[in-house]
Amino acid sequence: MLSRRRYTHIYYLCSMNNKPHIVVEPTADGSATLFVKELDEHYHSVKGALTEAEHIYRDCAFLQRSDGTPLRLLEVGFGTGLNAVVTAMVADAQHPVHYISLEKYPVDEQLLSTLAYDTQVDKELLQAIHAAEWNTPVAITPHFTLEKRQADYLTDALPQGIDIVYFDAFAPEKQPEMWSEEAFARLYNTLNKGAVLTTYCAKGHIRRLFASLGLTVERLPGPIGGKREILRATRTE
């Protein structure tokens, strides 16, 4: 378990340019998360950042596709790179992936180094993911290619032919525009048949919105000790 004392410092990211004030905080499973003071919002679940990444995204989406077909995965919200590294750790000949992650405001490298994820995940993979150049595909392993795009999910062109979506934006109450019908309709048009989307948000209006777009929606059990339910939506037509 990581010490709470280790995460007491406040880091100011280019405050002269009105970038957010971010605090590093521990979560219940011993992994760290970031807290954005202006939004009153965490990057990950306070019930367990690593547990959330493994259960909601890796296990309920990525590992469901295991036929060896190369996959195109779109992550909405690169954040700390935690979802990327837990996916890279299981990418192999049965799970090859081109991992495309969108992030409008990349986290400062100095701040990322304080999260201490390298004590809980593959250190070399984590370092390679954080060091990877932005806006170009980088082969992290023979089976995991990372493409970090500094982009606005709402206005910039989205990649096409997507098989998996990790939808990890801030909560609908904090960034409602990210969860709008217009935004999801745009995302829907990027999906291949059989594509799956997972998210931590299981609110009724989000389930109904997914269904109205033609997605088949499942409510799945949430991570141990965390949210009771999560959502997985599949393009079946």
Disulfide bonds with the S-S distance in Angstrom:
none
